[in-house]
Amino acid sequence: MPDPSAWLNVEQQDELLIVTINRPEKRNAINDALLLRLETVFSAIPEGVKAAVLHAEGPHFSAGLDLSELQERDIVAGLHHSRMWHRVLDRIQFGTVPVVAVLKGACVGGGLEIASACHIRVAEQSTFYALPEGQRGIFVGGGASVRLPKLIGMARMADMMFTGRVISADEGVWMGLSQYVVMDNDGLAKGIELAKRIAQNAPMTNYALMHVLPRIADSAQSEGLLMESLMATIAQSSAEAKERLRDFLEGRAKKVGE
């Protein structure tokens, strides 16, 4: 078997970590070794890194689970395999830095599950989305049933699985699968631009958006409002927040829209 580390290239560029899925000959299909390599990378973000960009070599982001390596599993083994995916993608969603995913070509099945664990998604025009599990007699197991309904709604996800519907990049941004659509070959530059902007935020703000906002959204209104108050109080009491507010009030910070 090839060295799994070759399937994931990692490069630090100042405050950014550029992570590249590198199995273009397999349409960047995800096997267990590559998945665990993702876990290793996102569990040990280097000091000084404030945001990450996840993209892929070749014309596709990821065609999903590598079915050529699929093995027979009993019920318990299948449960553990699904929970492994959950653990790894939690390391992306609830890690230490915001992650921008740059999508192109196939963003299908497990590839879409990985993308949905990222915080910002930039889709090139070539991007298409699908959940073919419904046509293969199986069910999603990498977190799609939790994350995707929050992005596009339960009915739209059910439609994708019931019918095998393929969603284009333009339709996907309207539905909520990505926040941006760019021309082909412009995705990485846009992803890096956004990641650099995110890296300039106060660390407490980025932490709140990654770790607190999802939990507020999952809470009842009264609990969510209380968490919001607590987080707002903590954030505005930091020295950096006070300095940024002072810069704004004294005319040293850009106004919205500038």
PyMOL commands that set and color helices and strands:
alter all, ss='L'
color gray80, all
select helices_A, chain A and resi 4-7+24-26+32-43+67-69+75-93+110-117+132-136+144-152+154-163+169-175+187-199+203-217+221-236+239-249
alter helices_A, ss='H'
color red, helices_A
select strands_A, chain A and resi 8-13+16-21+51-56+99-103+106-108+120-124+128-130+167-168+180-182
alter strands_A, ss='S'
color yellow, strands_A
deselect
rebuild
show_as cartoon
